[in-house]
Amino acid sequence: MTLPPQALQATPAPPTAPLYLVDASLYVFRAWHSMPDEFRDAEGWPTNAVHGFARFLAELVERANPQYIAIAFDEALDSCFRNRLYPAYKANRPPAPDELRRQFAQCKALCRALGFVVLADTEYEADDLIGSALVAGRARAHHGVIVSADKDLSQLLEGADEQWDYARGVRWTAAGVRDRHGVEAHQIADYLALCGDAVDNIPGVPGIGSKTAASLLHHFRTLDALLERSDEIQFLRFRGAGQVGPKLRQHADAARLYRQLTTIACDAPLGEGTTGFARRTGDAAALHALCEALRFGPLTRRRLHSVAGLDYAPPAIA
């Protein structure tokens, strides 16, 4: 019997469930700088960052209703493995003031009270935790939605994965990375190793800017191939091509080191995310205690209880 053509077609793969991976530090810092310094907790400490972060979390859940979500925090401020490789890594950043460090701890406690998986580690940065969670999530039939504007994280995108610049309302997949940065998603680490990343105090190879780095990777595809065939660069058609080869050979070891810094580690320990990333019902007692300590108003309390899947009863008016 001859089967009809449609019977011979492969069954399409079932759609994967989105796993939302939030770069917490970006949104805590944004709230710290944008929210008015008029909020205080029960002890008189500022809480503008945690108030803004709470509003961000509530809006994110109201808009996306994520069933699988993890919030990644940076605890490796000066103890990350990258600092051992390159002591100047992020040395250009001033330490966070005590008022902000305290609020990071409160933001973390709030996420747990809301039923979110929290990722944090003293050896690995939030980017590494997001990359490791994404790899683990793919093994559980998830695709990633990385909630961050950080260009470094675009190197993680594959297939149906998305990156979401939440503040600007813009999303892109691996296919859209070239339009944004001039290179493919899998070339981002090599690209940053070549042209540097001022935000992280990575200088890059002297004399190679973003356009030259993109041109080189368009032709040679990888940093390794570029270093192996650096004598060919002089024949490329861009200004200063004749000087790039000697500079690359002179700084080859540095370029390889910078790539170690710009490459996101995907083998970081996931802690409470080891067993999965399903959103849980929140912890009513912990959420109530935080709302009291942080002096959240009734509207914020109601929104947070809804996010946590908990009933909210406003306090009785005496």
N, C-alpha and C positions, 0 to 999 in steps of 0.2 A: 504494500500500500504506500502510495506517495503522500507524504505529509504536506499540508499547505505551507506556503512560505512563512506565514507568521508563526507556525509551530517550530520552525527551525531557528528562529531568532533566540538569542540568549535572553534569559530572564533578567530584567534590569535589577541592579543591586538595590536593596531597600535603602531609603534615605537614612542618613545618620543623624543622631540627635545632637544639637549644638551644645557645646561645652563653653560657657562664658568664662574667660580668664581675665581678671581685672588687675591692672597695674595700679595698686592702691596709692603708691607714693605720689604719682602724678596728680591725682585728684585731691589728696590731702594737701599737698603743696599749693595747688591752685586755690583751694578753699582758704588756706592760711593767708595767701596774698590778696584774695578778692573779698573775703567777708569782713565786715566792719569789726573792729576790736572792741565790741561792746557786750560780748557774751562772757559770763563767768560761771564757774562751777560752784558747788557748795562751799568750797574752800577758798574761793576767790581767784583761782587760776583762770587764764583765758581759755575759751573753748570755741573760738571762731572756726578753727579748722575742722573740729569734729562736728560742729553744727552743719557746716557746708558739706562735709563728706556724708553725713546722714541724709541730707536732702538729695545728694547725688545718688546714693544707693536706693532710696525710695523711688526716685524717678526712673532709674534703670530698671527696677523690677516692675514698676507700673507699665513701662513701655514694652519691655521684652519678655516679661514673665519667664525667666530662665528656670528650667527644672534642674539643670546641672550648672554649678557655678563654683568658682574658687577665687579667693581674693589674695593676691600675692603682695607681701610686705617686704621692704628692705630692712633687714637687721644687720647685714654685713657691711656696716658703714665704713669700717676701717680694718675689718678682719677677713675680707673676701680673699679667696685664693688668688685673685688677680693682683692684690696688693703685694703678695709674696713674689710674684713674677716680675712686677714692675712697681716699685714703691711710690712712684709719682702718679700712679693711677688715681684719678679724681682728687688729687692733692690740691687742685685749684678751687675746690668747694669749701666754703667755711662750714664748721660744724653746726649742726642744728641747735638752736637755743633750747634751754630746758623746757620752756613753755611749749615748744613744738614737740619735743621728744615725749612729753607727758601726753600730748594729744594723740600721737601715734599709738601709744599703748591703749588709750581709750577707744580709738577707731578699731583697733584689733579686737578688743573686748566686745564692741558693738556688733561687729561682723559675726562673731561666735554666737552672741545672744540672738541674732536674727536667723540663725540656722545655716550660715554659710561655712564652707570649708575654708580655713585660713592656712596659708602657706607662708612660712618664714624659716630662715636658717641663718646661722652666723657665718657660714662658709660661702654661701651662694646668694647671689642677688635675685631680686624679684624677676628679672628677665630669665634667669636660669630656671627658676621655679615654674614660671609660665611655660617655658620650653619643655621641661620634664613632665609637667602635667599634660601638655598637649600630646606628647608621645604616648604617655600612659592612656590618655583618653582615646586616641586612635585605636588602641588595642581593645577598647571597650565599645567600639562602633560610634565614636563621637567625631565630629569635626569641630574645629576650634573657632571661636569668635573672640579675638584678642581685643579687649577694650583698652586702647591706649593710642596715643599719637606718636609714640617713640619709634623712630625709623629703624632702630636696631632690631626690633621685634619682627619686622617684615621678612627677615631671613627665615623665619619659621614657617611661612605660609606654603601650603601645598594643596592641590586639589580644591576641595570645597571650603577650606579654611578662609576666614575673613579677618581683617583688622578693621576696627571701628574707632575712628576719631570721634568720640562721643560729643565733645564740645562743638565741633563743626558739623556734626551730622553726616559724616562722609565715611563710606565703607569701601574696601577694596580687597581683592583676592591676589594670589600670586601673579596672575596675569596683568594686574594693574600696577605692579611695583615699578616696572620699567618706566612707565609714564611719569611716576612720581620722583624717581631717584636716578633714572638713566641707566640702571643695571637690572638684571633679573634678581628675583628674591634670593636665590641660592648664591648670588655673588655679593650680597650686602657686606658680609664679614670681610671679604677680600677688598672690597671697595673702600671700606672705612680704614682698613690697615694701610692702604696706599695714600689716601688723601687726608687721613686723620679724623679725629672727632674731638673738637675743642671742648664739648660738654664734659667728656670723660678724661680730658687732659692727655689724649693720645695724639702725638704730633704728626704721625704719618711720615712718608718719605719726603725729604726736602725737595721743593720744586714741583711736586705733583699735586695739583688741585683736583677738584671734583670732576671737571670736564675731562681732564687728561686721564684720570683714573677710569672713568667710564669708557673712554675711547680705547684704552689699553685692554680692559676686560672684554669689550665687544670683540676685539681682534683675537686675544689669546685665551679668553674664557675663564682662566683661573690664575691666581697669583703664582702657583707652582710653575705652570707653563710659561708665564711671563718671565719669571726668574731664570728658567732654563734656556729660554730663547731671547734673552735680553739684547743679544747682538743684532736681532732683526728689527728692533724698534726704530733704528735710524732710517729705515726705509718707509716708515709710515708717514702719511701726509697730515701732520699737524705741527703747529709752530713749536719749535724747541725740541722736536723729536730726537735730534742728534745728541742732546745733553741728558736725555732721560735714562738711556741705557747705562752710562757710567754711574749715575746717581743710584740707580737700582742695585747695581753690583756692589757699590760701596756700602749701601744700607740694607743689603739682603737679609742679614740676621735680624736687624731691627724690624723689618717688614714682617718677618715670620713671627717675631714676638708680638707685634701689634695685632696680628691675626689671632693669636691665642687670646688676646684681650677682647677682641671684637666678636669672637665666636661664642654664641650662647651655648652653655653646657646643658645637655638634655639628660643628664644622669644624676641630678640632684635628689636628695632624699625628700620625699613628699609628706612625711609626717602623717597628719590626720587625713591627707588625701590618698593614702596608700590603698584604702578600701573603696575608693570611689568619690564622686563629686556631687552626689544627689543633694539637692536642697532639702533641709530638714525643717520640721516645725521648730520654731524658736524656743528659747528658754525664758518662760514668763517671769520667773523670779529675777533672773539676771537682767532682763530688759527693763523691768520695773526699777531695779536698783540703779541702773545706768541713767534712766530718764530722770530719776530723782536727783542723782548726783550731778548730772549735767544741766539740770534745770531746763529740760526741753519743755516747750509749750504744748498745749493740748492738741493742736493740729499736727505737729511733728510726732507726738506720741501716738496719735491715731494712725498716722501713715506707717510708722514703724511696726506697730502691732499688726497691721494688715500685711505688711511685707513678711512678718514672721509667722503668719497664719494663726494669730492669736486674737481672741476677743479683747476689745478695749472697753473698759468701764471708766468713764471720767470720774475723778474724785467728787464726792458729794460736797455741795456748797453748804457750809455751816450757817 
